[in-house]
Amino acid sequence: MFSPFPSDNLRDALAQHTACIYFTPAGIIQDASPQFLETVGYSLAEIKGQHHRLFCYPEDTQSAAYATFWEALAAGERQQGRFRRINAHGEEVWLEATYVPIKNRRGKVVQVFKVATDVTEKHQRAARERAILQALDSSMAVIEFTPDGYILDANRNFEQAMGYSLGDIRGKHHRMFCTKEFYQQRPDFWKQLANGEFKQGKFMRLNAKGRVVWLEATYNPIVDDDGKVVKVVKFATDITRAMEASEAARATVGSARVSSHQTQRIAQEGLEHLRNVLSHFQHASHTLGDAQRLISDLNKQAEQINKTANTIAQIASQTNLLSLNAAVEAARAGEQGRGFAVVANEVRQLARGSSDAVNEITRVLKENSALVLRTTEAMQQVVEQGQTSQTSVQEIEAIVNDILQGAQSVSHSIEHLTLEPA
């Protein structure tokens, strides 16, 4: 039973209710409580008579500090602190411990009593938290405030981001970094933080030169064991370049939107104009078709007149022949046929005039036919050119329509971009 000093009620109580162990002044294990054995994963038989270094890492026991540690205990000096140890499974164990030298009546150290608390989980959690804080400190701008906004501390990254040294800002209020509008819009900013309300976002601040600095930041209220906010820690990243690039992109998008709308308007106007031109072409084509039909009818009428003129020419020729025969007969009749000869001569002259008129009509009709033919050919060329132009206009209309649709698609894409969150 664990009771090296049965008369010592206090040590009995410690042995029963704490993780404690006894050593010789040289560090040899004499006894240990069940709680201690459970902490290190050994049985008493496995450790009794072994040296304290059983629980230590080789690099620790080989150090000068370890030798000094036991020398101090042997000299009667108490040792206290948090110690890294190793258990039976080779796992790291952290103990919050006190080593107490026990002296006899002559004042000589005869035993070392150690009482310990296993703080492994607490230590490892704290180590993880420290590692996180160190990572944040090395990569982010960090500043600490009182619950009402006065600056307590700031790291180098914050100093560089804002252009201040810690001496310039310590003890001053957070408002030194802000525009007047910030607190006008958020009069309860620090009151809310003091009540434990977490804040995050993108904040516009002013650096030491009065220039705008954009910070993406979180304001984190830190509470004590009673839940009271004791300070506020701010973690921030300088996003000024990103915000400037975003603003430039927004300006570019705005310009593109205006250009897109102008392109749509111009394309729409061009499309309407082309449709008007196409309508005029179609109307002109119908008019030319009507004119072609009229000229064709005129040509047919000319052919009919030509036929009539030919008939008149034949009649005139026959009349002239008859008048010649009548003149011959009148000459044979002598004095009696003189009057008939005069009539025959008049008829012959009339026939000759008719023949001349018919010849003139025929000549004019031939010229008209030639002109009609040339006009028909010219109009046919106009019609063909009109059809070609109409086809070209239709092709241009299709192209302009594609441009319009493309501009509308660009406009929709731009609108989608402007709606995306920053």
Secondary structure, 3 states (H helix, E strand, C coil): CCCCCCCCHHHHHHHHHCEEEEECCCCEEEEECHHHHHHHCCCHHHHCCCEHHHHCCHHHHCCHHHHHHHHHHHCCCCEEEEEEEECCCCCEEEEEEEEEEEECCCCCEEEEEEEEEECHHHHHHHHHHHHHHHHHHHHCEEEEECCCCEEEEECHHHHHHHCCCHHHHCCCEHHHHCCHHHHHHCCCHHHHHHCCCCEEEEEEEECCCCCEEEEEEEEEEEECCCCCEEEEEEEEEECHHHHHHHHHHHHHHHHHHHHHHHHHHHHHHHHHHHHHHHHHHHHHHHHHHHHHHHHHHHHHHHHHHHHHHHHHHHHHHHHHHHHHHHHHHHHHHHHHHHHHHHHHHHHHHHHHHHHHHHHHHHHHHHHHHHHHHHHHHHHHHHHHHHHHHHHHHHHHHHHHHHHHHHHHHHHHHHHHHHHCCC
